[in-house]
Amino acid sequence: MGGARVVFVTHPARGAQAFARRLVERRLAACVNLVPLASVYRWRGEVERAREVLLVAKTVAPRL
């Protein structure tokens, strides 16, 4: 049996829905939830803020 997995991935807000759709179309994920969020992070010595989407993908171990 493959064993269910939940995978968390962040993606820039632009293009996140298309990326999630491709995961499902290619059967890499059975379902992907999109959760909008704002990320704060350090990049090249500066503190940055960006709009991103958290993708919660449901899949099985062999498809990781």
Buried (B, 14 or more C-beta within 10 A) or exposed (E): EEEEBEBEBBBEBEEBBEBBEEBBEEEBBEEBEBEEEEEEEEEEEEEEEEEBBBBBBBBBEEBE
